[in-house]
Amino acid sequence: MKVLEPKELEQRRSQRTKKQKSSRRKRSFLPLLIVVFIVYVFASLLVPLPNLKTEISHLNAPPIGSVSMPWPKYGEQAIGAVGYGLLTKNGEQKQLPIASVAKVITALAVLKQHPLLTGDQGEKIKITPQDEKTYREYLSQFQSVIEVKAGEELTLYQAIQALLLPSANNMADILVRWAFGSTENYLAFVNPFTKTLGMKNTVIADASGFSANTKSTAEDLALLAEIAMNQPIISEIVAQPVAELPVAGVVRNVNDQLGINGVVGIKTGNTEEAGGVYMFAATRQIESSYKATVVGVIMGAANLSIAIADSKPLLDETFKNFKLTKPIATSQIIGKVSQTGGKQVDAIVRQGPSIVSWIGQETRIEVTEKQLGPTIKSDENVAAIKLHTGNKIYDIDIIVPEQISGQSFSWRLRHGGGYF
């Protein structure tokens, strides 16, 4: 039997003590590990799956093209389109007299106070002795007038016809006195009213535009032209070549371009101070499947005939630069929807619209992602695109073509409930 030295005996005793301590530590950690494992299992199986993530790729809007307009060398001009707002402009855009184009503002203001539904004639307006006196006074001054007699009655619709077709200055005054009580009340209303229309550089000094102090810019008037064409009563009347009134009988539209090259309005103006002013609108077919209505204004021409002549090449060039395109195609993949550690599916366009845009105007794309839950059904919306071209907005839905469902218990255990 080997006799151990005290030193060796001490070493063996120390090693035995260490093993005992290690064994006790392992036994103490084991319950903790079991608890951690149980918690992990329950958490993996019971915790809600994380929400799905959507990633939409950057979308490029159609580039702005170069448009060369045949602008006149005088005054100022502006071109717009119904639904598109202002397209382009030329000249200094300083305030100039607007002549009888002011009557479009008068019609809008009166209809604001006395709304008129399409197909209705509206209230009756009784001609007063003062109205007849105004007619005779303006007639002696060689102003543009329509005959009226005291006691005569016109409907509101007929009065607006008399205002806009033969461009009667006396009817402008009759209407504002009837609608507002006096010309002064009208002016107090109409100048703030034009600002609400977005016409920032317009000043109204009378109802007819005969005053040289009634001024605006081509840009403001192009905005007014679009507003007028969106007003059913005004757009209907300015397209009428003739009308029949109680005393005056048959009256003719002073805009002799109606029906030529698609022209459907709007108003002519001509005074010594203003020169020729022409606010025009024309509707034409775009690539056989879509109609556009272009509006425009020419100011500062030597006379009305020159302004009208110069509107024709402007209309032709404007219509030429409308294009039918499909910038985002149906079923185009524009992103993905993914589950953390799990399935990933494409995000696609449900229906790509055909849009008509003017190549000189910016097209903007706005993407809004939907807040998703942990699962999603096939064909469900995950995002929305708003495509802005002018004032037009096209809404485009983004969907997933297949579902992302919940996961199995084994997958949850492997991926910590979907969080890794």
C-alpha positions in Angstrom: 0.0 0.0 0.0 1.3 3.3 -1.1 1.6 6.0 1.5 0.7 9.4 0.1 2.8 12.4 0.9 0.9 15.2 2.7 1.3 17.5 -0.3 -0.2 15.0 -2.7 -2.9 14.2 -0.3 -3.8 17.9 -0.1 -3.9 18.1 -3.9 -6.3 15.2 -4.2 -8.5 16.6 -1.5 -8.6 20.0 -3.4 -9.5 18.3 -6.7 -12.3 16.4 -5.0 -13.7 19.5 -3.5 -13.7 21.3 -6.9 -15.5 18.4 -8.5 -18.1 18.5 -5.8 -18.6 22.2 -6.3 -18.9 21.8 -10.0 -21.4 19.1 -9.7 -23.5 21.2 -7.3 -23.4 24.2 -9.7 -24.6 22.0 -12.6 -27.4 20.6 -10.5 -28.4 24.2 -9.5 -28.4 25.5 -13.2 -30.4 22.5 -14.4 -33.8 23.8 -13.1 -33.0 27.2 -14.4 -32.3 25.8 -17.9 -35.5 23.8 -17.7 -37.5 26.9 -16.8 -35.8 28.9 -19.6 -36.6 26.1 -22.1 -40.2 26.0 -21.0 -40.6 29.7 -21.2 -39.0 29.7 -24.7 -41.4 27.0 -25.9 -44.5 28.7 -24.6 -43.4 32.1 -25.9 -42.6 30.7 -29.3 -46.0 29.0 -29.5 -48.1 31.7 -28.0 -46.6 35.1 -28.8 -48.2 36.8 -31.7 -46.3 36.6 -35.0 -44.6 39.9 -35.9 -46.3 42.1 -38.5 -45.4 41.7 -42.1 -43.0 44.1 -43.7 -43.7 45.9 -47.0 -40.9 47.3 -49.2 -41.9 49.3 -52.3 -39.3 50.0 -54.9 -38.6 53.6 -56.0 -40.9 54.5 -58.9 -39.9 56.9 -61.6 -42.4 59.3 -63.0 -42.5 60.0 -66.7 -39.9 62.7 -67.5 -40.9 66.3 -68.4 -40.5 66.9 -72.1 -39.7 70.0 -74.0 -42.5 72.0 -75.5 -42.0 74.9 -77.9 -45.1 77.0 -78.1 -45.8 79.5 -80.9 -46.3 82.4 -78.6 -47.3 85.8 -80.0 -44.7 88.6 -79.7 -47.0 91.0 -77.8 -48.8 91.1 -74.4 -49.1 87.9 -72.3 -50.7 84.5 -72.7 -51.4 81.4 -70.7 -52.6 77.9 -71.5 -54.3 75.4 -69.3 -56.6 72.4 -69.5 -59.6 71.2 -67.6 -58.4 68.9 -64.9 -54.8 69.8 -65.4 -54.6 73.5 -64.3 -52.0 75.8 -65.8 -49.8 74.1 -68.4 -47.6 77.0 -69.6 -47.5 80.8 -69.8 -45.7 83.5 -71.7 -45.0 87.2 -71.0 -44.5 89.3 -67.9 -47.8 88.4 -66.3 -48.5 91.9 -65.2 -52.0 93.3 -64.6 -53.7 94.4 -67.8 -57.3 95.5 -68.6 -59.5 92.5 -69.4 -62.5 94.1 -71.1 -65.6 91.9 -71.4 -63.8 88.8 -70.1 -64.8 90.3 -66.7 -68.3 89.1 -67.4 -67.2 85.5 -66.8 -66.4 86.6 -63.2 -69.7 88.4 -63.0 -71.6 85.2 -64.0 -69.6 83.1 -61.4 -70.3 85.7 -58.7 -74.0 85.9 -59.4 -74.3 82.1 -59.5 -72.5 81.9 -56.3 -75.2 84.0 -54.7 -78.1 82.4 -56.7 -77.1 78.8 -57.6 -78.8 77.4 -60.7 -79.1 73.7 -61.5 -78.7 72.4 -65.0 -82.0 72.4 -66.8 -83.5 75.1 -64.5 -84.3 78.7 -65.6 -84.0 80.0 -62.1 -85.6 83.1 -60.5 -87.2 85.8 -62.5 -85.5 89.2 -62.8 -87.9 92.2 -63.4 -86.4 95.0 -65.4 -86.8 98.3 -63.6 -87.0 101.9 -65.0 -83.4 102.4 -63.9 -82.4 99.3 -65.9 -84.0 100.7 -69.0 -82.3 104.1 -68.4 -79.0 102.3 -68.1 -79.6 100.6 -71.5 -80.3 103.9 -73.2 -77.3 105.6 -71.6 -74.9 102.8 -72.6 -76.4 102.7 -76.1 -75.6 106.4 -76.6 -72.0 105.7 -75.5 -71.7 103.0 -78.2 -71.2 100.3 -75.5 -72.2 96.7 -76.1 -75.8 96.5 -74.9 -79.0 94.4 -75.2 -82.4 96.1 -75.4 -84.5 95.9 -72.3 -87.8 97.6 -71.2 -89.1 98.4 -67.8 -91.6 95.7 -66.7 -89.9 93.0 -68.8 -89.1 89.7 -67.0 -86.1 87.5 -67.8 -85.2 84.3 -66.0 -81.7 84.2 -64.4 -80.7 81.7 -67.1 -81.8 84.2 -69.9 -80.0 87.1 -68.1 -76.7 85.1 -68.1 -77.3 84.3 -71.8 -77.7 88.1 -72.4 -74.5 88.7 -70.4 -72.3 86.2 -72.1 -73.5 85.8 -75.7 -74.0 89.4 -77.0 -71.8 90.6 -74.2 -74.2 93.2 -72.9 -72.6 95.7 -70.5 -76.0 96.8 -69.3 -77.0 93.3 -68.4 -73.8 93.0 -66.3 -75.1 96.0 -64.2 -78.6 94.7 -64.1 -77.5 91.3 -62.8 -75.2 92.7 -60.0 -77.9 95.2 -58.8 -80.4 92.3 -58.7 -78.1 89.9 -57.0 -76.2 92.2 -54.6 -78.3 95.3 -54.3 -75.8 97.7 -55.8 -72.6 97.8 -57.9 -70.8 98.9 -54.7 -72.0 95.8 -52.9 -70.9 93.6 -55.8 -67.4 95.1 -55.8 -67.1 94.5 -52.1 -68.0 90.9 -52.7 -66.2 90.1 -55.9 -62.7 91.2 -55.1 -62.3 88.8 -52.1 -64.2 86.2 -54.1 -61.6 86.2 -56.9 -59.0 85.4 -54.3 -60.9 82.4 -53.1 -60.7 81.2 -56.8 -56.9 81.5 -56.7 -56.8 84.6 -58.8 -54.1 86.5 -56.8 -53.5 89.3 -59.3 -57.0 90.3 -60.3 -58.8 93.6 -59.4 -62.4 94.2 -60.4 -63.6 97.8 -60.7 -66.9 97.2 -62.5 -69.2 94.4 -63.6 -68.8 94.6 -67.4 -65.0 95.1 -67.8 -65.7 98.4 -69.6 -63.5 100.1 -67.0 -59.8 100.0 -67.7 -59.3 99.6 -64.0 -60.7 96.0 -64.1 -57.4 94.1 -64.5 -55.9 90.7 -64.4 -53.1 88.6 -65.7 -53.2 85.8 -68.4 -52.3 83.3 -65.7 -55.2 84.3 -63.5 -57.6 84.3 -66.4 -56.5 80.8 -67.6 -57.4 79.6 -64.1 -60.7 81.4 -64.4 -61.3 79.7 -67.8 -60.9 76.2 -66.2 -63.3 77.2 -63.4 -65.8 78.4 -65.9 -65.7 75.2 -68.0 -66.3 73.3 -64.8 -69.4 75.4 -64.0 -72.2 73.6 -65.9 -74.4 76.6 -66.5 -71.6 78.8 -67.8 -70.0 76.1 -69.9 -73.4 75.3 -71.5 -74.2 78.9 -72.3 -70.8 80.0 -73.7 -71.1 77.1 -76.2 -74.4 78.4 -77.6 -74.2 80.3 -80.9 -77.6 81.9 -80.4 -80.4 82.5 -77.9 -83.9 84.0 -77.9 -84.8 86.6 -75.3 -88.2 88.3 -74.5 -87.6 91.8 -75.8 -84.3 91.6 -77.6 -85.4 88.6 -79.6 -82.6 86.4 -81.2 -79.1 87.3 -80.0 -75.9 85.9 -81.3 -72.7 84.8 -79.5 -69.9 87.3 -80.3 -67.4 84.4 -80.3 -67.6 83.5 -83.9 -65.1 80.7 -83.5 -67.6 78.3 -81.9 -67.6 74.9 -83.6 -64.3 75.6 -85.4 -61.4 73.4 -84.5 -63.3 72.1 -81.5 -63.8 75.6 -79.9 -66.6 75.5 -77.3 -66.2 78.9 -75.7 -65.5 81.1 -73.8 -65.4 84.9 -74.0 -64.1 87.7 -76.2 -63.2 91.2 -75.1 -62.1 94.4 -76.9 -61.7 97.9 -75.6 -59.4 100.7 -76.6 -57.4 100.3 -73.3 -57.3 96.5 -73.3 -56.9 95.9 -77.0 -58.0 92.4 -78.0 -58.5 89.9 -75.2 -59.6 86.3 -76.0 -60.4 83.6 -73.5 -60.9 80.3 -75.4 -61.7 76.7 -74.8 -61.6 73.8 -77.2 -62.3 70.1 -76.9 -60.5 67.5 -79.1 -59.9 63.8 -79.2 -56.6 62.4 -77.9 -55.5 59.2 -79.7 -59.1 58.1 -80.4 -60.0 57.2 -76.8 -59.9 60.3 -74.7 -61.1 63.9 -75.0 -59.2 66.8 -73.5 -60.4 70.4 -73.1 -57.7 73.0 -73.5 -58.3 76.6 -72.2 -56.2 79.6 -72.8 -56.1 83.4 -72.7 -54.4 86.0 -75.0 -54.1 89.5 -73.7 -52.8 92.7 -75.2 -53.4 92.1 -78.9 -53.9 95.1 -81.1 -57.4 93.9 -81.8 -59.7 90.9 -81.2 -59.2 89.5 -84.7 -55.4 89.2 -84.0 -56.0 87.5 -80.7 -58.4 85.0 -82.2 -56.0 84.2 -85.1 -53.1 83.7 -82.7 -55.1 81.3 -80.5 -55.3 78.7 -83.3 -51.6 77.6 -83.4 -51.5 77.7 -79.6 -54.4 75.2 -79.5 -52.8 73.0 -82.1 -49.4 72.8 -80.3 -51.0 72.2 -76.9 -53.2 69.3 -78.1 -50.2 67.8 -79.9 -48.3 67.5 -76.7 -51.0 65.4 -74.8 -49.9 61.8 -74.7 -51.7 58.6 -73.7 -49.3 56.5 -71.6 -49.3 53.6 -69.1 -46.4 54.5 -66.7 -47.2 51.6 -64.4 -48.3 48.3 -65.9 -50.9 45.9 -64.7 -49.2 43.1 -62.6 -45.9 45.0 -62.5 -43.8 43.9 -59.6 -42.9 47.0 -57.5 -41.9 45.6 -54.2 -42.3 42.7 -51.8 -44.0 41.7 -48.6 -42.0 39.5 -46.2 -42.4 37.6 -43.0 -39.4 37.6 -40.6 -37.6 34.4 -41.2 -40.5 33.1 -43.3 -42.3 33.6 -46.6 -41.8 36.5 -49.0 -44.2 37.4 -51.9 -44.2 40.0 -54.6 -46.2 43.2 -54.3 -47.8 43.9 -57.7 -50.0 46.5 -59.4 -53.7 45.4 -59.5 -54.6 47.5 -62.5 -52.2 49.9 -64.3 -54.2 52.9 -65.6 -53.9 54.5 -69.0 -53.3 58.2 -68.3 -53.3 61.3 -70.5 -50.6 63.7 -69.5 -49.1 66.8 -71.1 -45.5 66.2 -71.7 -44.4 69.6 -70.5 -46.1 69.1 -67.1 -44.6 67.1 -64.2 -46.2 63.8 -63.2 -45.8 63.0 -59.5 -46.0 59.6 -57.7 -47.0 59.3 -54.1 -46.9 55.9 -52.3 -48.7 55.1 -49.1 -47.9 51.7 -47.4 -50.7 50.0 -45.5 -50.0 48.9 -41.9 -50.1 45.1 -42.1 -50.8 42.4 -39.5 -48.9 39.0 -39.2 -50.9 37.4 -42.1 -52.4 38.5 -45.3 -54.9 37.1 -47.9 -54.3 36.8 -51.6 -55.3 39.9 -53.6 -55.3 42.0 -50.4 -54.1 45.6 -50.7 -50.7 46.3 -49.2 -50.1 49.8 -50.5 -51.7 52.5 -52.6 -50.2 54.8 -55.3 -51.5 58.2 -56.2 -50.3 59.3 -59.6 -50.7 63.1 -60.0 -50.7 64.7 -63.4 -51.8 68.3 -63.2 -54.9 68.3 -61.0 -55.9 64.8 -62.0 -55.2 62.0 -59.6 -55.1 58.3 -60.6 -55.5 55.8 -57.7 -53.6 52.5 -58.1 -53.9 49.5 -55.7 -50.9 47.4 -54.8 -51.7 43.8 -53.9 -50.1 40.4 -53.1 -51.0 37.6 -55.5 -50.8 34.9 -52.8 -51.5 34.7 -49.1 -49.0 34.7 -46.2 -50.6 32.6 -43.4 -49.6 31.6 -39.8 -46.8 29.2 -39.1 -46.6 25.6 -37.7 -45.5 24.9 -34.2 -42.2 23.5 -35.3 -41.5 26.6 -37.4 -42.3 28.8 -34.4 -39.9 26.8 -32.2 -37.1 27.0 -34.8 -37.6 30.8 -35.3 -38.5 32.0 -31.8 -42.1 32.8 -32.8 -41.0 34.5 -35.9 -38.7 37.1 -34.3 -35.5 35.5 -35.5 
